[in-house]
Amino acid sequence: MKTSLLITAACLLAILSTIGASLPYPILPPLFAADASNNLNHFLGLPPKLLFGIALSINPLGLLIGSGLLGPLSDRYGRRPILLGSAIGAAIGHAITAWALIAQSYPLFIFARFVTGLLEGNSSVARAMLADRLTGDLRVQALAWLNGAFYAGWLAGPLLAGITLIWGITVPFWTAVVALLLTAALIAMTLPKEAESHLTTSWWQVARDKHSLNLVRYPVMRTLFIIQLSYTCGVTAFYEFFPLWLVENGGYDAQGIAWVTAGLCGLMMVSSIFAGRPNKIEPLKRVRIHAYLAALAIACVGIGNIWLGLVAIILFGLPNAFYNALLPSWCSEKFGHHGHGAVMGLISTTFCLANIIMALAGAVLTLIDTRVILLLGAALSTWAAWRIGVWKKHLESNVATDTQNIMTTN
C-alpha cells in the first residue's frame, strides 16, 4: 500500500465532505429568494425563508449524527467498508438531490440532503485511517494536511457550484457524484481488506459509549463545550446567512456568491499556513483576540452597507482561521488525557450542532430581517470571547493555587 495514495484518499474524503455541506450555499439563496414561486420555495404555502432555513439545517443534522456513529462503527466493522459505503452512499445522496431539484420536490430534497450529510460525517474515520497506518512525524504532517483539506472543501464547494451552474442547477451535484465514486475507487485500491472484528458489543453500545459528547460530564470540558458552541453559533450564523444577505442587499446571483465565498475561504486557507507559527502571546489570549475580531466582522456585515459587508465577509477568514488553528492545539495540550480523538471530536460535533441551531433560528429570524440573525451571531461570538477571558483567569488561578499547595506541603 502506497502512503501517498492513502493520504490522497483521506484528503479527498475531507474535501468532498465539506463540499457536500457548502455546495448549496450559493445555489439555495437565489432559489428561495426568487420572485417566481415554485414547489420548492412555496412548499405547503410556507414562507420561503423558513423553507430555506430548514434546508440549511438538515445537512448539518446528518453530519452531526454521522460524525457520532461512523467513527465507532469503523472501530467495529473496519475503516475500509465504512469509508467505501459512506462514499458511495453520499454519491447516491447527491444524485437524489439533483433529481429532487428537477422534480421540484421539497420533501425529497430535504431527505436527500439529510442522507448525504449522514454519510459525509466520516471525517473521524478518515483521521482514524491515517492514525492507524502512519506513525511519527508523517502522521502529524498527514493529519495537518487533512485539516487543510477541510478548509479547501469550504472553498471548492461554492466555487464548484458557481463554475458549473452555467450548465444547469443540477450539474454541481452530478459533479460531486462523479468525484465521490472516483474517491471510493481510490479507497478500494488503497486500503486492504481488514480482519473481522471480535468485539461483542452492539454497534449502538459502541456509538453510545464512545461518543465525544460524553466529555461534557467533566466541568472543564463542559465549559469548553459552552464556549465553543457560542462561538460556532456566531460563525455558522455568518456562514449560512451572508449569502442571503448578498442576494437581498446586493442582488447577487449564485456565481457572485461563489466568488465572494472563494475570497473568504482563500484568505482562510492562506491564514491557516501562518496560524500555527510560534508566538510570544499566550495561546488562549490569542484565541480570545481572534474571537473578538471574528465577532466584529460578523457585526459589520449585519450593520454595514454592501461594500463594508463585502470587505468584512472576506476579512472574517483571517481571525476565524487563527481561532480554529489555535484552540484545537491548545485543547490537545491541556486535555489530551481525555483522548485526543475524543477532544477533537467534541469540537467537531459542537460545530455541527451549531449549524443546526442557527439554521433553525435563522429560519424564523430572517422572516423579520436577515440582519437580525447576523447580529445575533456577532453577539454570541462576542460573549464567547469574553467568556474565554474569564475562563483563562480561572484556569490560571487554579494553577497558582495548586502550585501554592505543593510548596506548602513540601
C-alpha positions in Angstrom: 0.0 0.0 0.0 1.4 3.4 -1.0 1.4 6.0 1.7 0.8 8.8 -0.9 -2.3 7.1 -2.1 -3.6 6.6 1.5 -3.1 10.3 2.3 -4.7 11.4 -1.0 -7.7 9.2 -0.4 -8.2 10.7 3.1 -7.8 14.3 1.9 -10.2 13.7 -0.9 -12.8 12.4 1.6 -12.2 15.5 3.7 -12.6 17.9 0.8 -15.7 16.2 -0.5 -17.4 16.0 2.9 -17.2 19.8 3.3 -18.0 20.3 -0.4 -21.3 18.4 0.2 -22.1 20.8 3.1 -21.1 24.0 1.3 -22.1 23.2 -2.3 -25.7 24.6 -1.9 -24.7 27.8 -0.2 -24.6 29.9 -3.5 -27.4 27.8 -5.1 -30.1 28.0 -2.5 -30.4 31.7 -1.6 -31.4 32.8 -5.1 -33.7 29.8 -5.5 -35.6 30.5 -2.3 -35.5 34.3 -2.6 -36.8 34.2 -6.2 -39.9 36.2 -7.0 -41.4 33.4 -9.1 -43.0 30.8 -6.9 -42.3 27.1 -7.4 -42.9 23.9 -5.4 -39.5 24.3 -3.7 -39.8 27.8 -2.3 -43.6 27.6 -1.6 -44.0 24.1 -0.3 -47.3 23.8 1.7 -47.6 27.6 1.4 -44.8 28.2 4.0 -42.6 31.3 3.8 -39.6 30.8 1.5 -37.1 31.9 4.2 -38.5 29.3 6.6 -38.1 26.6 4.0 -34.6 28.0 3.3 -33.6 27.7 7.0 -34.9 24.1 7.2 -32.9 23.2 4.0 -29.8 24.6 5.6 -30.2 22.8 8.9 -30.9 19.3 7.6 -27.5 18.5 6.1 -25.6 19.5 9.4 -28.1 17.4 11.3 -27.0 14.4 9.2 -23.3 15.4 9.7 -23.9 15.6 13.5 -25.4 12.1 13.6 -22.9 10.6 11.1 -19.9 12.0 12.9 -21.1 10.3 16.1 -21.9 7.0 14.5 -19.5 6.3 11.7 -16.3 6.5 13.8 -17.4 3.9 16.4 -18.8 1.8 13.6 -15.5 1.8 11.8 -13.8 0.5 15.0 -16.2 -2.5 14.9 -16.6 -3.2 11.2 -13.3 -1.8 9.8 -12.3 1.5 8.1 -12.5 0.2 4.6 -16.1 -0.9 4.5 -17.4 2.2 6.3 -15.4 4.5 4.1 -16.5 2.7 0.9 -20.1 2.6 2.0 -20.3 6.2 3.1 -18.6 7.5 -0.1 -20.9 5.5 -2.4 -23.9 6.3 -0.3 -23.1 10.1 -0.3 -22.8 9.9 -4.1 -26.3 8.4 -4.3 -27.5 11.2 -2.0 -26.1 13.9 -4.3 -27.8 12.1 -7.3 -31.2 12.1 -5.4 -30.6 15.8 -4.6 -30.3 16.6 -8.3 -33.4 14.6 -9.1 -35.3 16.4 -6.4 -34.3 19.8 -7.9 -35.6 18.7 -11.3 -38.8 17.4 -9.9 -39.1 20.5 -7.6 -39.9 18.1 -4.7 -39.0 19.8 -1.4 -39.6 16.7 0.8 -37.3 14.6 -1.5 -34.7 17.4 -1.4 -34.7 17.5 2.4 -34.4 13.7 2.6 -31.5 13.7 0.1 -29.6 16.4 2.0 -30.1 14.6 5.3 -28.8 11.3 3.9 -25.9 13.0 2.2 -24.9 14.7 5.5 -25.2 11.5 7.4 -22.9 9.6 5.1 -20.4 12.5 4.8 -19.9 12.6 8.5 -16.9 10.3 8.0 -14.1 12.8 9.0 -13.4 10.8 12.2 -13.0 7.7 10.1 -10.5 9.4 7.8 -8.5 10.6 10.7 -8.5 7.2 12.3 -7.4 5.7 9.0 -4.3 7.9 8.9 -3.6 7.3 12.6 -3.9 3.5 12.1 -1.5 3.4 9.1 1.0 6.2 9.8 3.4 6.9 12.6 5.7 9.7 13.9 6.2 12.9 12.1 4.5 11.6 8.9 1.3 11.0 10.9 1.4 14.6 12.3 2.0 16.0 8.8 -0.7 13.9 7.2 -3.3 15.0 9.8 -2.3 18.6 9.2 -2.9 18.1 5.5 -6.2 16.6 6.3 -7.3 19.7 8.3 -6.2 21.8 5.3 -8.3 19.7 3.1 -11.4 20.5 5.2 -10.7 24.2 4.6 -10.2 23.6 0.9 -13.7 21.9 0.8 -15.3 25.1 2.0 -13.6 26.9 -0.9 -14.2 24.2 -3.5 -17.9 23.7 -2.8 -19.1 27.3 -3.6 -16.6 27.5 -6.5 -17.8 24.2 -8.0 -21.4 25.4 -7.8 -20.6 28.8 -9.3 -18.5 27.4 -12.2 -20.8 24.5 -13.2 -24.2 26.3 -12.7 -23.9 27.7 -16.2 -24.8 24.2 -17.5 -27.7 23.7 -15.2 -28.7 23.8 -11.5 -28.1 20.0 -11.1 -24.7 19.9 -12.7 -22.8 20.7 -9.4 -24.4 17.7 -7.7 -23.6 15.4 -10.6 -20.0 16.6 -10.5 -19.9 15.7 -6.8 -21.3 12.2 -7.6 -18.5 11.5 -10.1 -15.9 12.8 -7.6 -17.2 10.6 -4.8 -17.3 7.5 -6.9 -13.7 8.1 -8.0 -12.7 8.5 -4.4 -14.5 5.3 -3.5 -12.4 3.5 -6.2 -9.2 5.1 -4.7 -10.2 3.8 -1.3 -10.8 0.3 -2.7 -7.4 0.3 -4.2 -5.6 1.9 -1.3 -7.0 0.1 1.8 -6.6 -3.6 2.2 -9.3 -5.8 3.5 -9.3 -5.9 7.3 -9.6 -8.8 9.7 -13.1 -9.3 11.1 -13.6 -7.6 14.5 -14.1 -9.8 17.5 -16.0 -7.1 19.5 -19.0 -8.5 21.2 -20.8 -5.2 21.9 -23.5 -4.0 19.6 -22.9 -1.1 17.2 -25.3 1.0 19.3 -23.4 0.4 22.5 -20.1 1.3 20.8 -21.6 4.5 19.4 -23.2 5.5 22.7 -20.3 4.8 25.0 -17.6 6.3 22.8 -19.5 9.4 21.7 -17.5 12.7 22.1 -20.4 14.4 23.9 -19.7 12.1 26.9 -16.9 14.5 27.8 -19.3 17.3 28.9 -19.8 15.4 32.2 -16.4 16.9 33.2 -16.8 20.5 34.4 -13.8 21.9 32.5 -14.9 20.1 29.3 -18.4 21.4 29.8 -17.0 24.9 29.9 -15.1 24.3 26.7 -18.3 23.0 25.0 -20.4 26.0 26.1 -17.7 28.5 24.8 -17.2 26.6 21.6 -20.9 26.3 21.0 -21.4 30.0 21.5 -18.6 30.9 19.1 -19.5 28.5 16.4 -23.2 29.6 16.6 -21.9 33.0 15.6 -19.7 31.6 12.9 -22.5 29.4 11.4 -25.0 32.3 11.5 -22.5 34.1 9.4 -21.7 31.2 7.0 -25.3 30.2 6.5 -26.9 33.7 6.0 -24.3 36.0 4.5 -25.2 34.6 1.0 -28.9 35.5 1.6 -27.7 39.0 2.8 -25.8 39.3 -0.5 -28.9 38.4 -2.5 -31.1 40.9 -0.6 -28.7 43.8 -0.3 -26.6 43.4 -3.5 -28.7 41.5 -5.9 -26.0 38.8 -6.1 -26.7 35.6 -8.1 -25.1 32.2 -7.4 -21.9 32.9 -9.3 -21.4 36.2 -7.5 -21.9 34.5 -4.1 -19.5 31.8 -5.1 -16.7 34.3 -5.9 -17.2 36.2 -2.7 -17.1 32.9 -0.8 -13.9 31.9 -2.7 -12.3 35.1 -1.5 -13.3 34.4 2.1 -12.1 30.7 2.0 -8.9 31.6 0.1 -7.9 34.1 2.8 -8.8 31.5 5.4 -6.5 28.9 3.8 -3.6 31.2 3.5 -4.0 32.4 7.1 -4.0 28.8 8.3 -0.5 28.4 7.0 0.8 31.1 9.4 -1.6 30.5 12.3 0.4 27.7 13.9 3.8 29.6 14.0 5.4 30.3 17.4 4.2 33.4 19.1 5.1 35.1 22.4 1.5 35.8 23.3 -0.2 33.0 25.3 -2.4 30.8 23.0 -5.7 31.3 24.9 -5.2 35.0 24.9 -4.7 34.9 21.1 -7.8 32.8 20.8 -9.8 35.4 22.7 -8.5 38.3 20.5 -9.4 36.4 17.3 -12.9 35.6 18.6 -13.5 39.3 19.2 -12.2 40.1 15.7 -14.4 37.5 14.1 -17.4 38.9 16.0 -16.6 42.4 14.8 -16.5 41.2 11.2 -19.9 39.5 11.5 -21.3 42.7 13.1 -20.0 44.8 10.2 -22.0 42.6 7.8 -25.1 42.9 9.9 -25.0 46.7 10.2 -23.0 47.8 7.1 -23.8 48.7 3.6 -22.9 46.3 0.7 -19.3 47.5 0.4 -18.5 47.3 4.1 -20.2 44.0 4.2 -18.2 42.6 1.3 -14.9 43.6 3.0 -16.0 42.2 6.3 -17.1 38.9 4.7 -13.7 38.3 3.2 -11.6 39.5 6.2 -13.6 37.3 8.5 -11.5 34.4 7.2 -8.3 35.8 8.9 -9.4 35.7 12.6 -11.5 32.6 12.1 -8.6 30.6 10.6 -6.3 31.6 13.6 -9.0 30.7 16.1 -9.6 27.3 14.5 -5.8 26.6 14.4 -5.0 27.8 18.0 -7.9 26.4 20.0 -7.6 22.7 19.0 -3.9 22.7 19.6 -4.3 24.3 23.0 -7.1 21.8 23.9 -4.9 18.9 22.7 -2.2 20.1 25.1 -4.4 20.8 28.1 -7.0 18.0 27.8 -5.2 15.3 25.8 -5.5 12.9 28.8 -9.2 12.6 27.8 -8.1 11.2 24.5 -7.1 13.4 21.5 -9.7 11.9 19.3 -12.5 12.4 21.8 -11.5 16.1 22.4 -11.2 16.8 18.7 -14.5 15.0 18.1 -16.2 17.2 20.7 -15.0 20.3 18.9 -16.2 19.0 15.5 -19.6 17.8 16.9 -20.1 21.2 18.5 -19.7 22.8 15.1 -22.3 20.5 13.6 -24.7 21.2 16.5 -24.2 25.0 16.0 -25.1 24.6 12.3 -28.4 23.1 13.2 -29.3 25.6 15.9 -28.6 28.7 13.9 -30.2 27.4 10.7 -33.4 26.8 12.6 -33.1 30.1 14.4 -32.4 31.9 11.2 -35.4 30.3 9.5 -37.5 32.3 12.0 -35.4 35.5 12.4 -34.9 36.1 8.7 -38.7 36.5 8.5 -38.1 39.7 10.4 -34.8 40.7 8.7 -31.7 38.7 7.7 -29.5 41.2 9.6 -31.1 40.1 12.9 -29.6 36.6 12.6 -26.2 38.1 11.7 -26.3 40.5 14.7 -27.3 37.6 17.0 -24.3 35.6 15.6 -22.0 38.6 16.4 -23.4 38.8 19.9 -22.8 35.1 20.6 -19.2 35.2 19.3 -18.6 38.3 21.4 -19.9 36.5 24.5 -17.7 33.6 23.7 -14.6 35.8 23.5 -15.5 37.5 26.9 -16.1 34.0 28.4 -12.7 32.8 27.2 -11.1 35.7 29.2 -13.0 34.7 32.3 -12.1 31.0 31.9 -8.4 31.9 31.3 -8.2 33.7 34.6 -10.0 30.8 36.4 -7.5 28.3 35.0 -4.5 30.5 35.9 -6.0 30.8 39.4 -6.3 27.1 39.8 -2.7 26.6 38.6 -1.5 29.2 41.1 -3.5 27.5 43.9 -2.1 24.1 43.1 1.4 25.4 43.0 1.0 27.1 46.4 -0.4 23.9 47.9 2.6 21.9 46.6 5.0 24.4 48.1 3.2 24.4 51.4 3.2 20.6 51.5 7.0 20.4 50.8 
